[in-house]
Amino acid sequence: MPDEYAQWFARHRLSAGETAKLAEQSRRFSYRPLVSILVPTFNPNEEFLAVAVESVVAQVYENWELILIDDGSDAAGVGALLEKMKQRDGRVQTGSQVHDGISAALNAGLALSKGEWI
């Protein structure tokens, strides 16, 4: 039996036609601010990160930038993983820093952001 969230999601999920209609409406907004989405990472799980990136890419509102900031991961291949996520969509940016904590990573992402909304 699906959990409570899965049941709610099934009842509220938009059809492809509804999603396309909303995307078209959002393209006609008179005010279309760039929204910057900051995601600090540290030794990220590839599957979870890919799902998170795909979730942003699939949004109806299209004027966004996703900034993935690695906080000095010590796992092998993190740079290549972030580059792979960047190749998924031109609105995805990446950055890295020495391991200094989530606040420092968010500040590094903020320095890269161009959005009116963070």
DSSP file (Angstrom, degrees, kcal/mol; ACC not computed):
  #  RESIDUE AA STRUCTURE BP1 BP2  ACC     N-H-->O    O-->H-N    N-H-->O    O-->H-N    TCO  KAPPA ALPHA  PHI   PSI    X-CA   Y-CA   Z-CA
    1    1 A M              0   0    0      0, 0.0     0, 0.0     0, 0.0     0, 0.0   0.000 360.0 360.0 360.0 132.0    0.0    0.0    0.0
    2    2 A P        -     0   0    0      0, 0.0     5,-0.0     0, 0.0     0, 0.0  -0.273 360.0-109.2 -64.3 150.1    1.4    3.4   -0.9
    3    3 A D     >  -     0   0    0      1,-0.1     4,-2.1     4,-0.0     5,-0.2  -0.196  36.7 -93.9 -72.7 173.7    2.4    5.7    1.9
    4    4 A E  H  > S+     0   0    0      1,-0.2     4,-2.3     2,-0.2     5,-0.2   0.874 124.6  50.3 -58.9 -41.7    0.4    8.9    2.7
    5    5 A Y  H  > S+     0   0    0      1,-0.2     4,-3.2     2,-0.2    -1,-0.2   0.928 108.3  52.3 -64.5 -44.1    2.5   11.2    0.6
    6    6 A A  H  > S+     0   0    0      1,-0.2     4,-2.2     2,-0.2    -1,-0.2   0.890 110.6  48.9 -59.9 -38.7    2.4    8.9   -2.5
    7    7 A Q  H  X S+     0   0    0     -4,-2.1     4,-1.6     2,-0.2    -1,-0.2   0.927 112.8  46.8 -65.8 -44.6   -1.4    8.9   -2.2
    8    8 A W  H  X S+     0   0    0     -4,-2.3     4,-1.6     1,-0.2    -2,-0.2   0.932 112.4  50.6 -61.4 -45.7   -1.5   12.7   -1.9
    9    9 A F  H  X S+     0   0    0     -4,-3.2     4,-1.7     1,-0.2     3,-0.2   0.900 107.3  53.1 -61.0 -42.7    0.9   13.0   -4.9
   10   10 A A  H  < S+     0   0    0     -4,-2.2    -1,-0.2     1,-0.2    -2,-0.2   0.860 111.0  47.5 -62.1 -35.5   -1.2   10.7   -7.1
   11   11 A R  H  < S+     0   0    0     -4,-1.6    -1,-0.2     1,-0.2    -2,-0.2   0.782 121.5  34.7 -74.9 -27.5   -4.3   12.9   -6.4
   12   12 A H  H  < S+     0   0    0     -4,-1.6    -2,-0.2    -3,-0.2    -1,-0.2   0.464  82.2 124.1-110.4  -3.7   -2.6   16.2   -7.1
   13   13 A R     <  -     0   0    0     -4,-1.7     2,-0.2    -5,-0.2    -3,-0.0  -0.352  59.4-125.4 -63.5 135.5   -0.1   15.4   -9.8
   14   14 A L        -     0   0    0      1,-0.1    -1,-0.1    -2,-0.1     2,-0.1  -0.523  20.3-119.3 -79.5 147.6   -0.6   17.6  -12.9
   15   15 A S     >  -     0   0    0     -2,-0.2     4,-2.5     1,-0.1     5,-0.2  -0.365  29.8-105.6 -75.9 165.9   -1.1   16.0  -16.3
   16   16 A A  H  > S+     0   0    0      1,-0.2     4,-2.4     2,-0.2     5,-0.2   0.884 123.2  52.3 -60.0 -38.6    1.5   16.7  -19.1
   17   17 A G  H  > S+     0   0    0      2,-0.2     4,-2.2     1,-0.2    -1,-0.2   0.902 109.6  47.7 -65.0 -41.7   -1.1   19.0  -20.7
   18   18 A E  H  > S+     0   0    0      2,-0.2     4,-2.4     1,-0.2    -2,-0.2   0.901 112.0  50.5 -65.7 -40.3   -1.6   21.0  -17.5
   19   19 A T  H  X S+     0   0    0     -4,-2.5     4,-2.4     2,-0.2    -2,-0.2   0.925 110.6  48.5 -63.2 -45.0    2.1   21.3  -17.0
   20   20 A A  H  X S+     0   0    0     -4,-2.4     4,-2.4     1,-0.2    -1,-0.2   0.897 110.8  51.6 -62.0 -41.0    2.6   22.6  -20.6
   21   21 A K  H  X S+     0   0    0     -4,-2.2     4,-2.3     1,-0.2    -1,-0.2   0.916 111.0  47.1 -63.3 -43.4   -0.2   25.1  -20.1
   22   22 A L  H  X S+     0   0    0     -4,-2.4     4,-2.5     2,-0.2    -2,-0.2   0.892 110.6  52.5 -66.0 -38.7    1.3   26.4  -16.9
   23   23 A A  H  X S+     0   0    0     -4,-2.4     4,-1.5     2,-0.2    -2,-0.2   0.921 110.3  48.2 -62.4 -43.5    4.8   26.6  -18.5
   24   24 A E  H  X S+     0   0    0     -4,-2.4     4,-0.6     1,-0.2    -2,-0.2   0.912 111.3  50.3 -63.5 -42.6    3.3   28.7  -21.4
   25   25 A Q  H >< S+     0   0    0     -4,-2.3     3,-1.2     1,-0.2     4,-0.2   0.912 107.8  53.2 -61.3 -42.0    1.5   31.0  -18.9
   26   26 A S  H >< S+     0   0    0     -4,-2.5     3,-1.2     1,-0.3    -1,-0.2   0.811 100.8  61.0 -66.4 -28.2    4.7   31.5  -16.9
   27   27 A R  H 3< S+     0   0    0     -4,-1.5    -1,-0.3     1,-0.2    -2,-0.2   0.710 103.4  52.2 -68.6 -18.6    6.6   32.5  -20.1
   28   28 A R  T << S+     0   0    0     -3,-1.2    -1,-0.2    -4,-0.6    -2,-0.2   0.380  77.8 127.5 -98.9   3.5    4.1   35.4  -20.5
   29   29 A F    <   -     0   0    0     -3,-1.2     3,-0.1    -4,-0.2    -3,-0.0  -0.333  59.1-140.5 -57.5 139.3    4.5   36.8  -17.0
   30   30 A S  S    S+     0   0    0      1,-0.2     2,-0.5     2,-0.0    -1,-0.2   0.794  95.4  44.5 -72.2 -26.4    5.3   40.5  -17.1
   31   31 A Y        +     0   0    0      2,-0.0    -1,-0.2     1,-0.0    -2,-0.1  -0.968  65.2 169.4-121.1 114.6    7.8   40.0  -14.2
   32   32 A R        -     0   0    0     -2,-0.5     3,-0.0    -3,-0.1    -6,-0.0  -0.660  15.8-169.0-125.7  74.0   10.1   36.9  -14.6
   33   33 A P        -     0   0    0      0, 0.0     2,-0.5     0, 0.0    30,-0.1  -0.295  28.4-111.0 -66.5 148.2   12.8   37.2  -12.0
   34   34 A L        -     0   0    0     80,-0.2    83,-1.9    30,-0.1    82,-1.8  -0.676  32.3-151.7 -74.9 127.4   15.8   34.9  -12.1
   35   35 A V  E     -ab  64 117A   0     28,-1.9    30,-2.5    -2,-0.5     2,-0.5  -0.912   3.0-153.3-105.5 123.2   15.6   32.5   -9.2
   36   36 A S  E     -a   65   0A   0     81,-3.7     2,-0.6    -2,-0.5    30,-0.2  -0.852   5.2-163.0 -98.7 127.6   18.9   31.2   -7.8
   37   37 A I  E     -a   66   0A   0     28,-3.0    30,-3.2    -2,-0.5     2,-0.5  -0.949   7.4-158.2-112.3 116.4   18.7   27.8   -6.1
   38   38 A L  E     -a   67   0A   0     -2,-0.6    30,-0.2    80,-0.4    68,-0.1  -0.825  11.5-179.3-100.7 128.3   21.8   27.1   -4.0
   39   39 A V  E     -a   68   0A   0     28,-3.0    30,-2.3    -2,-0.5     2,-0.2  -0.904  11.1-158.6-130.0 103.6   22.6   23.5   -3.1
   40   40 A P  E     -a   69   0A   0      0, 0.0     2,-0.3     0, 0.0    30,-0.2  -0.588  16.5-168.4 -76.4 143.5   25.6   22.8   -0.9
   41   41 A T  E     -a   70   0A   0     28,-3.1    30,-3.2    -2,-0.2     2,-0.3  -0.940  19.9-178.9-131.0 154.3   27.0   19.3   -1.3
   42   42 A F  S    S-     0   0    0     -2,-0.3    28,-0.1    28,-0.2    30,-0.0  -0.839  81.9 -22.8-151.2 114.4   29.5   17.1    0.6
   43   43 A N  S    S-     0   0    0     -2,-0.3    33,-0.1     1,-0.1    27,-0.0   0.942  90.1-156.6  48.2  56.2   30.3   13.6   -0.7
   44   44 A P        -     0   0    0      0, 0.0     2,-0.5     0, 0.0    -1,-0.1  -0.251  17.3-117.4 -68.9 148.9   26.9   13.5   -2.4
   45   45 A N     >  -     0   0    0      1,-0.1     4,-2.7     2,-0.0     5,-0.3  -0.745  22.8-140.7 -78.8 123.8   25.1   10.4   -3.3
   46   46 A E  H  > S+     0   0    0     -2,-0.5     4,-2.6     1,-0.2     5,-0.2   0.890  98.1  50.3 -58.4 -42.9   24.9   10.4   -7.2
   47   47 A E  H  > S+     0   0    0      2,-0.2     4,-2.0     1,-0.2    -1,-0.2   0.935 113.7  44.0 -62.9 -46.7   21.3    9.0   -7.3
   48   48 A F  H  > S+     0   0    0      2,-0.2     4,-2.2     1,-0.2    -2,-0.2   0.905 114.5  49.2 -66.4 -41.3   19.9   11.5   -4.8
   49   49 A L  H  X S+     0   0    0     -4,-2.7     4,-2.7     2,-0.2     5,-0.2   0.906 109.9  51.7 -65.1 -41.0   21.7   14.4   -6.4
   50   50 A A  H  X S+     0   0    0     -4,-2.6     4,-2.6    -5,-0.3    -1,-0.2   0.901 110.3  48.8 -62.0 -40.9   20.5   13.4   -9.9
   51   51 A V  H  X S+     0   0    0     -4,-2.0     4,-2.0     2,-0.2    -1,-0.2   0.901 111.5  49.9 -65.7 -40.3   16.9   13.3   -8.6
   52   52 A A  H  X S+     0   0    0     -4,-2.2     4,-1.6     2,-0.2    -2,-0.2   0.928 112.7  45.9 -64.1 -44.9   17.3   16.7   -7.0
   53   53 A V  H  X S+     0   0    0     -4,-2.7     4,-2.7     1,-0.2     5,-0.2   0.926 111.9  51.6 -64.1 -44.3   18.7   18.2  -10.2
   54   54 A E  H  X S+     0   0    0     -4,-2.6     4,-2.0     1,-0.2    -1,-0.2   0.864 105.2  57.2 -61.4 -35.6   16.0   16.6  -12.3
   55   55 A S  H  < S+     0   0    0     -4,-2.0    -1,-0.2     2,-0.2    -2,-0.2   0.901 110.5  42.9 -61.8 -41.3   13.3   18.0   -9.9
   56   56 A V  H >< S+     0   0    0     -4,-1.6     3,-1.8     1,-0.2    -2,-0.2   0.929 112.1  53.1 -70.5 -44.9   14.6   21.5  -10.5
   57   57 A V  H 3< S+     0   0    0     -4,-2.7    -2,-0.2     1,-0.3    -1,-0.2   0.841 106.3  55.6 -58.1 -33.9   15.0   21.0  -14.3
   58   58 A A  T 3< S+     0   0    0     -4,-2.0    -1,-0.3    -5,-0.2    -2,-0.2   0.441  80.1 123.9 -81.7   0.1   11.3   19.8  -14.4
   59   59 A Q    <   -     0   0    0     -3,-1.8    -3,-0.1    -4,-0.1    -4,-0.0  -0.270  64.0-134.2 -64.0 148.7    9.9   22.9  -12.9
   60   60 A V  S    S+     0   0    0      2,-0.0     2,-0.4   -34,-0.0    -1,-0.1   0.911  92.8  72.4 -68.4 -44.3    7.2   24.8  -14.8
   61   61 A Y        -     0   0    0      1,-0.1    -2,-0.1     2,-0.0   -38,-0.1  -0.626  67.2-171.6 -74.9 127.1    8.9   28.2  -14.2
   62   62 A E        +     0   0    0     -2,-0.4     2,-1.6   -39,-0.2    -1,-0.1   0.535  55.5  92.9-103.4  -8.4   12.0   28.2  -16.3
   63   63 A N        +     0   0    0    -30,-0.1   -28,-1.9     2,-0.0     2,-0.3  -0.565  65.2 108.8 -93.3  77.7   13.9   31.3  -15.3
   64   64 A W  E     -a   35   0A   0     -2,-1.6     2,-0.4   -30,-0.2   -28,-0.2  -0.913  52.7-147.5-141.0 165.0   16.2   29.8  -12.7
   65   65 A E  E     -a   36   0A   0    -30,-2.5   -28,-3.0    -2,-0.3     2,-0.5  -0.995  12.0-150.3-134.6 138.1   19.8   28.9  -12.1
   66   66 A L  E     -ac  37  92A   0     25,-2.1    27,-3.4    -2,-0.4     2,-0.6  -0.942  10.4-164.6-110.1 122.7   20.9   25.9  -10.0
   67   67 A I  E     -ac  38  93A   0    -30,-3.2   -28,-3.0    -2,-0.5     2,-0.6  -0.925   1.5-165.8-115.3 111.9   24.2   26.3   -8.2
   68   68 A L  E     -ac  39  94A   0     25,-2.8    27,-2.0    -2,-0.6     2,-0.6  -0.861   8.4-170.1 -96.8 118.2   25.8   23.2   -6.8
   69   69 A I  E     -ac  40  95A   0    -30,-2.3   -28,-3.1    -2,-0.6     2,-0.5  -0.941  12.2-147.3-114.6 118.7   28.6   24.0   -4.4
   70   70 A D  E     -ac  41  96A   0     25,-2.8    27,-1.7    -2,-0.6     2,-1.0  -0.729   5.9-148.5 -85.1 129.0   30.9   21.2   -3.2
   71   71 A D  E     - c   0  97A   0    -30,-3.2    30,-0.2    -2,-0.5    27,-0.1  -0.417  65.3 -67.4 -95.7  57.3   32.1   21.8    0.3
   72   72 A G        -     0   0    0     -2,-1.0    27,-0.3    25,-0.7    -1,-0.1   0.888  66.8-160.8  67.6  42.1   35.5   20.1    0.0
   73   73 A S        -     0   0    0    -32,-0.2    -1,-0.1     1,-0.1     6,-0.1  -0.184  13.8-158.5 -53.2 144.7   34.3   16.5   -0.5
   74   74 A D        +     0   0    0      2,-0.1     2,-0.2     4,-0.0    -1,-0.1   0.396  60.1 104.6-106.2   0.9   36.9   13.9    0.2
   75   75 A A  S >  S-     0   0    0      1,-0.1     3,-1.0     2,-0.0   -32,-0.1  -0.566  79.6-105.4 -79.3 145.7   35.2   11.1   -1.9
   76   76 A A  T 3  S+     0   0    0      1,-0.2    -1,-0.1    -2,-0.2    -2,-0.1  -0.419  97.0  20.6 -69.7 143.0   36.6   10.3   -5.3
   77   77 A G  T 3> S+     0   0    0     -2,-0.1     4,-2.2     1,-0.0    -1,-0.2   0.506  76.0 125.4  84.7   4.9   34.8   11.5   -8.3
   78   78 A V  H <> S+     0   0    0     -3,-1.0     4,-2.7     1,-0.2     5,-0.2   0.915  75.2  52.5 -65.7 -40.8   32.7   14.3   -6.8
   79   79 A G  H  > S+     0   0    0      1,-0.2     4,-2.1     2,-0.2    -1,-0.2   0.918 111.3  46.7 -59.2 -43.5   34.1   16.9   -9.3
   80   80 A A  H  > S+     0   0    0      2,-0.2     4,-2.2     1,-0.2    -1,-0.2   0.876 111.1  52.9 -66.2 -37.6   33.1   14.6  -12.2
   81   81 A L  H  X S+     0   0    0     -4,-2.2     4,-2.0     2,-0.2    -2,-0.2   0.933 110.2  46.6 -63.6 -46.0   29.7   14.0  -10.7
   82   82 A L  H  X S+     0   0    0     -4,-2.7     4,-2.2     1,-0.2    -2,-0.2   0.889 111.2  52.5 -64.5 -37.8   29.0   17.7  -10.4
   83   83 A E  H  X S+     0   0    0     -4,-2.1     4,-1.9    -5,-0.2    -1,-0.2   0.892 106.9  53.2 -63.4 -38.7   30.2   18.2  -14.0
   84   84 A K  H  X S+     0   0    0     -4,-2.2     4,-0.7     1,-0.2    -2,-0.2   0.901 109.4  48.2 -61.5 -41.7   27.8   15.5  -15.1
   85   85 A M  H >X S+     0   0    0     -4,-2.0     3,-0.7     1,-0.2     4,-0.6   0.881 108.9  54.3 -66.0 -37.7   25.0   17.4  -13.4
   86   86 A K  H >< S+     0   0    0     -4,-2.2     3,-0.9     1,-0.2     6,-0.4   0.864 103.2  56.1 -63.5 -37.1   26.1   20.6  -15.0
   87   87 A Q  H 3< S+     0   0    0     -4,-1.9    -1,-0.2     1,-0.2    -2,-0.2   0.703  92.1  74.0 -68.8 -19.0   25.9   19.0  -18.5
   88   88 A R  H << S-     0   0    0     -3,-0.7     2,-0.3    -4,-0.7    -1,-0.2   0.846 115.3  -0.3 -62.7 -35.2   22.3   18.1  -17.8
   89   89 A D    X<  -     0   0    0     -3,-0.9     3,-1.9    -4,-0.6    -1,-0.2  -0.972  63.5-127.4-159.2 138.6   21.1   21.7  -18.3
   90   90 A G  T 3  S+     0   0    0     -2,-0.3    -3,-0.1     1,-0.3    -4,-0.0   0.629 106.5  65.5 -64.8 -13.9   22.9   25.0  -19.1
   91   91 A R  T 3  S+     0   0    0    -26,-0.1   -25,-2.1     2,-0.0     2,-0.5   0.490  82.1  94.7 -86.8  -3.0   21.3   26.6  -16.1
   92   92 A V  E <   -c   66   0A   0     -3,-1.9     2,-0.3    -6,-0.4   -25,-0.2  -0.785  54.8-176.9 -92.2 128.5   23.2   24.4  -13.7
   93   93 A Q  E     -c   67   0A   0    -27,-3.4   -25,-2.8    -2,-0.5     2,-0.3  -0.840   7.5-155.1-118.2 158.5   26.4   25.8  -12.4
   94   94 A T  E     +c   68   0A   0     -2,-0.3     2,-0.3   -27,-0.2   -25,-0.2  -0.938  15.6 165.0-132.3 157.6   29.0   24.3  -10.1
   95   95 A G  E     -c   69   0A   0    -27,-2.0   -25,-2.8    -2,-0.3     2,-0.3  -0.958  13.2-156.9-157.5 168.8   31.6   25.5   -7.7
   96   96 A S  E     +c   70   0A   0     -2,-0.3     2,-0.3   -27,-0.2   -25,-0.2  -0.973   8.4 178.6-150.1 163.9   33.8   24.1   -4.9
   97   97 A Q  E     -c   71   0A   0    -27,-1.7   -25,-0.7    -2,-0.3   -24,-0.1  -0.940  43.2 -76.7-153.3 170.3   35.6   25.2   -1.9
   98   98 A V  S    S-     0   0    0     -2,-0.3     2,-0.6     1,-0.1   -26,-0.1  -0.425  70.1 -80.2 -68.9 155.0   37.7   23.8    0.9
   99   99 A H  S    S+     0   0    0    -27,-0.3   -27,-0.1     1,-0.2    -1,-0.1  -0.420  76.0 139.2 -62.9 109.6   35.7   22.0    3.5
  100  100 A D        -     0   0    0     -2,-0.6     4,-0.4     1,-0.3    -1,-0.2   0.259  62.2 -90.7-138.4   7.5   34.4   24.9    5.7
  101  101 A G     >  -     0   0    0    -30,-0.2     4,-2.2     1,-0.1    -1,-0.3  -0.128  45.0 -69.1 101.2 164.3   30.8   23.9    6.4
  102  102 A I  H  > S+     0   0    0      1,-0.2     4,-2.7     2,-0.2     5,-0.2   0.848 126.2  54.3 -63.1 -38.1   27.4   24.4    5.0
  103  103 A S  H  > S+     0   0    0      2,-0.2     4,-2.3     1,-0.2    -1,-0.2   0.925 110.2  46.6 -64.6 -43.0   27.2   28.2    5.7
  104  104 A A  H  > S+     0   0    0     -4,-0.4     4,-2.3     2,-0.2    -2,-0.2   0.896 112.2  51.4 -65.0 -39.5   30.5   28.8    3.9
  105  105 A A  H  X S+     0   0    0     -4,-2.2     4,-2.3     2,-0.2    -2,-0.2   0.920 110.4  48.6 -63.9 -42.7   29.3   26.7    1.0
  106  106 A L  H  X S+     0   0    0     -4,-2.7     4,-2.6     1,-0.2    -2,-0.2   0.899 110.4  51.3 -63.5 -39.6   26.0   28.6    0.8
  107  107 A N  H  X S+     0   0    0     -4,-2.3     4,-1.9     2,-0.2    -1,-0.2   0.883 108.7  51.4 -64.5 -37.3   28.0   31.9    0.9
  108  108 A A  H  X S+     0   0    0     -4,-2.3     4,-1.0     2,-0.2    -2,-0.2   0.906 111.6  47.6 -64.9 -40.7   30.2   30.7   -2.0
  109  109 A G  H  X S+     0   0    0     -4,-2.3     4,-1.3     1,-0.2     3,-0.5   0.896 108.7  54.2 -65.0 -40.3   27.0   29.8   -4.0
  110  110 A L  H  < S+     0   0    0     -4,-2.6     3,-0.3     1,-0.2    -1,-0.2   0.877 103.6  56.1 -60.8 -38.5   25.6   33.2   -3.2
  111  111 A A  H  < S+     0   0    0     -4,-1.9    -1,-0.2     1,-0.2    -2,-0.2   0.810 111.3  44.5 -64.4 -29.3   28.7   34.9   -4.6
  112  112 A L  H  < S+     0   0    0     -4,-1.0    -1,-0.2    -3,-0.5    -2,-0.2   0.680  93.8 104.5 -85.3 -19.3   28.1   33.0   -7.9
  113  113 A S     <  -     0   0    0     -4,-1.3     5,-0.1    -3,-0.3   -77,-0.0  -0.257  42.3-177.6 -72.3 150.5   24.4   33.7   -8.1
  114  114 A K        +     0   0    0      3,-0.1   -80,-0.2   -79,-0.0    -1,-0.1   0.338  44.8 121.6-119.8  -0.7   22.9   36.2  -10.4
  115  115 A G        -     0   0    0      1,-0.1   -80,-0.2     2,-0.1     3,-0.1  -0.209  60.5-143.9 -72.9 154.9   19.3   35.8   -9.3
  116  116 A E  S    S+     0   0    0    -82,-1.8     2,-0.4     1,-0.2   -81,-0.2   0.737  96.9  43.6 -80.2 -27.1   16.9   38.4   -7.9
  117  117 A W  B      b   35   0A   0    -83,-1.9   -81,-3.7     1,-0.1    -1,-0.2  -0.965 360.0 360.0-120.9 136.3   15.5   35.7   -5.7
  118  118 A I              0   0    0     -2,-0.4   -80,-0.4   -83,-0.2    -1,-0.1   0.338 360.0 360.0-113.9 360.0   17.6   33.2   -3.8
